[in-house]
Amino acid sequence: AQSVTQLDSHVSVSEGTPVLLRCNYSSSYSPSLFWYVQHPNKGLQLLLKYTSAATLVKGINGFEAEFKKSETSFHLTKPSAHMSDAAEYFCVVSGSRGNTPLVFGKGTRLSVIA
Amino acid sequence: GAGVSQSPSNKVTEKGKDVELRCDPISGHTALYWYRQSLGQGLEFLIYFQGNSAPDKSGLPSDRFSAERTGGSVSTLTIQRTQQEDSAVYLCASSLGWGARTYNEQFFGPGTRLTVL
């Protein structure tokens, strides 16, 4: 079975400071990993994905994540937070190929303080 | 060039009534998924359709839940005899099927917020 654990339910940062949202995964085979963002009253949007190519993945809006197999981690980072980054972020795992259902973490709510 | 659409956007019903939720996937996407987002449980997979294959129903929480996908396109999720614990946002997603260059990327609709009184 596959699972993801988001280590923080809520992260608060000041505008202009770095963002780190932590995620650990468990998978019996090579996984595909994703980060999705959900702004209030909006749909889920894909930020970035890892599908066994480069381990450092760049996404939209300046976010990136690094796949570390030895640590089973896929942490999301951004060098400088913006007010518009305030949202709920989900770390997600699925099978390595094909179209399989996604398994979501519980989510991390990011607050950005002016 | 529309994305995934869902209707209605909001549904309020009384306990014991049946409800139908509709999903229109992105044209050409052969895979369609239903998920549920609730306060206590987070985001959970419900059911998955891939082309003409039998659907994967492993996430359905009870036999009151069922889903159909007609003509490989539109899907309807039906909840019979609704209970208060069914209150949640029901999300639909679609993706390209096997063999496509971009696989596994699922595009989500805006969801249907279901409230059972």
Interface residues (C-beta under 8 A of the other chain):
Chain A: S32 F34 Y36 K42 G43 L44 Q45 L46 K49 T51 F90 S94 G95 R97 G98 N99 T100 P101 L102 V103 F104 G105 K106 G107
Chain B: T30 A31 Y33 Y35 G42 L43 E44 F45 Y48 Q50 D56 G59 L91 A93 S95 L96 G97 W98 Y103 N104 E105 Q106 F107 F108 G109 P110 G111
